[in-house]
Amino acid sequence: MAANKEIPYKIYLEESEMPRQWYNVRADMKNKPAPLLNPETLKPMTFDELRPVFCDELVKQELDDTDAYIDIPEEIQKFYKMYRPSPLVRAYCLEEKLQTPAKIYYKFEGNNTSGSHKLNSAIAQAYYAKQQGLKGVTTETGAGQWGTALSMACSYFGLDCQVYMVKVSYEQKPFRREVMRTYGAKVTPSPSDTTAVGRKILAEHPGTGGSLGCAISEAVEAATSQEGYRYVLGSVLSQVLLHQTVIGLETKTAMDKYGIVPDMIIGCAGGGSNLGGLISPFVGEMLRGERNYDIIAVEPASCPSLTRGKFVYDFCDTGHVCPLAKMYTLGSEFIPSPNHAGGLRYHGMSSILSQLYHDGYMTARSVEQTAVFEAAEQFARVEGILPAPESSHAIRVAIDEALKCKETGEEKTILFGLTGTGYFDMVAYEKYNNGQMTDYIPTDADLQAGFDRIPKFPGNEI
Ligand SMILES: *Cc1c(COP(=O)(O)O)cnc(C)c1O
């Protein structure tokens, strides 16, 4: 490869270089992620059991541990071409500001109206729902990026889209809500009285601002109680991680073109889809014994599932209507402190990433939100992009690592995922700018309360 070619600020790919297949990293994993379990029988969920909830093709993808490459249907490729390839940016300005010998690259996924990587999976999930002749889909959204992406994807295919939005976000982010409605989605604050599980949660916790786990339970109920509807999820599931591998595949092709090999790959981790998507092709090389990378998942100190959670089977939702997944979890009833503004508030983690982490293929770090916003501000001022708070977790660690290189003189190549923009997060930025942002790290006792609610059965001891 032309290793000495001068590296441009932005590396784009030609359309002809865009991926035509997603890469399923599970195929190369010796220790496969544990299967989803039926909470009643404690047996692996079968295709037929999952069909009432998810589209058939997506169930196949969810259960597929063996096919390394899965074709991206033409229509999805076409949609991808509207806003992809996303740029791989050499952060020359940040490097100069930090006076670091490190070479920093980021893959920017915020160049579409939804403002994040979530559209990569939303369009795939909407496509399969349409193919199956469904009327519509239901989902939950926390910060709003997923709901926005899904409403865009559904309007493209003429599908009905029903979004349960965590009540605090619904109230704090009216503009997110209106973008979704502009794309034709019906948005309901969760918990709501439109579902049995919502009414139950409201009766037990009157006045609650809701949580992602609650909203998932409501959306699943809405899907399974309406003819011609299925449920879709924007993170955590293996199918979502699969669709997000378009990020890593493009990155790898772009880097290969210039002979760039990252030493370190950093990403923020909520449910794990962007990080999993970014690292998959690189982890594939590690799994096949071809190369090694230093991979770091970054999570909020206020929702530390990898760094402080337990690797056990747990419910994916608060209402316990979903299957059990084996993952690093804080317990399905864990809700981060209300002062937490930075997103990434899901209690669990992708079972693929959980297994890779457990097997030592990656490490994890937790960071406090004031430090995250400090990094966000520093980045915004030199790189010209206002980052999402979620993405800024990765920026924090990328900057920390670049500063270490400054001390040691090492010229490491650092790659991180910049998952989105923060235009709808100005309440959080305002808090930071006013010096009113505080850090809350849960105590061991706080976490224990969540662990106590993890289901106990033989083989699932904490
Ligand atoms: C949803 C979201 C995340 C976290 O989700 P993952 O599944 O962990 O990738 C990160 N960044 C942005 C901008 C998001 O919208």
The ligand as an SDF file (V2000), in Angstrom:
LIG
                    3D

 15 15  0  0  0  0  0  0  0  0999 V2000
  -27.5990    5.8870   20.6050 C   0  0  0  0  0  0  0  0  0  0  0  0
  -26.3150    6.6010   20.5220 C   0  0  0  0  0  0  0  0  0  0  0  0
  -25.1420    6.0860   21.1010 C   0  0  0  0  0  0  0  0  0  0  0  0
  -25.1180    4.8240   21.9210 C   0  0  0  0  0  0  0  0  0  0  0  0
  -25.6390    3.6790   21.3540 O   0  0  0  0  0  0  0  0  0  0  0  0
  -24.7430    2.4280   20.9710 P   0  0  0  0  0  0  0  0  0  0  0  0
  -25.7040    1.3760   20.6160 O   0  0  0  0  0  0  0  0  0  0  0  0
  -23.9160    2.0910   22.1780 O   0  0  0  0  0  0  0  0  0  0  0  0
  -23.9080    2.8410   19.8400 O   0  0  0  0  0  0  0  0  0  0  0  0
  -23.9780    6.7740   20.9410 C   0  0  0  0  0  0  0  0  0  0  0  0
  -23.9340    7.9350   20.2730 N   0  0  0  0  0  0  0  0  0  0  0  0
  -25.0310    8.4730   19.7220 C   0  0  0  0  0  0  0  0  0  0  0  0
  -24.9090    9.7740   18.9980 C   0  0  0  0  0  0  0  0  0  0  0  0
  -26.2510    7.8290   19.8090 C   0  0  0  0  0  0  0  0  0  0  0  0
  -27.3390    8.3650   19.2470 O   0  0  0  0  0  0  0  0  0  0  0  0
  1  2  1  0
  2  3  1  0
  2 14  2  0
  3  4  1  0
  3 10  2  0
  4  5  1  0
  5  6  1  0
  6  7  2  0
  6  8  1  0
  6  9  1  0
 10 11  1  0
 11 12  2  0
 12 13  1  0
 12 14  1  0
 14 15  1  0
M  END
$$$$
